[in-house]
Amino acid sequence: GATTADGAEVRYTARGDTVFAFVSGAAGTVTFPDVRATPTTMVEHLDGETCPWHETGNGLAVDVGPGATGPEPFVVALRRVEARAR
């Protein structure tokens, strides 16, 4: 399975121009090493609340707030991102 740059488990699925990242066991800032921002990137929780983010050398860093430290993953919508070679 895939992991974030911070070591949390992540699974991806996509629809249209949106990549949905399902993350388990993470809170605060989560860095997604498999994607990079474009000039029109937006990051949101599924309820439509915008998440602060910035590009790093390790991937797209997203402030997910309290996240999900329980057994259920939380989902972040990464809109208009590109795949990043590792």
N, C-alpha and C positions, 0 to 999 in steps of 0.2 A: 504494500500500500504506500501511498504518498504521505509525506509529512511536510508541515510548514517549516520554515527556516528556524522556528523556535522549538521544533520537536513535537508539535501536536499533530494528531491524525487528521488528514483532510482527504475528501473525495470530491471530484468535480463532475459536473454534468453541464451541458450547454443547450441553449435554445435561442435561435436567432443570434443577436449580437451580445447576449448575456451569458456569462459563465457563473453557475451557482456553485459556491464552495460550501461543503458541509464539513464543519470543524468540530472535533471532540476534544474536550479537556483543555480549553484555552480561554483566556480573558485578557483584557487590556489590548496591547498592540500585537497583532498577528501578522507575520510576513509570509506572503504567498510566493514561493520561489519559481513557480511555473508560469507566471504571467507578468506582463509589464504594462504600464500605462500608455495611453495614446493621448493626443490633445483633447479628446472628448470623453475621457474616462469618467465614470461616476460609480460610486460604491454606496450600496444601500442595504439596510436590513429588509426583510421581506415585508415589513409593515410600511415601507417607503421612507423611513427615517434615514437621512444621509449619514454616512460614516466618514469621519475625517481620514484621509490617507495621504501618503507620500511615496515617491519612488526611492528605492535604496539600491545599493549595489547587490543586495541579496534577493531583490524582488519587490513586490508591491506591499508596503506596510500599511495595515488598516487598523484603526482604533475601533475595536468591536465592543467596547464597554465591558459590562460584566461577563459577556460571553456565555459559555456553557461549561461549567465545571462538573455538572452532573452526568448521568449516563446518556442523555439525549444530546445529539449534536445541535448546533445552531447553524443557520444558513445565512450567507452573505451573497448578495447579487453584485457581481463585478461586471459592470456594463461597459461595452466597447473597450475591452482590453485585448492584448495580443499575447500569443504564446511566447515564452521566453526559453531559449536554449540554456540548459544547465551546463 
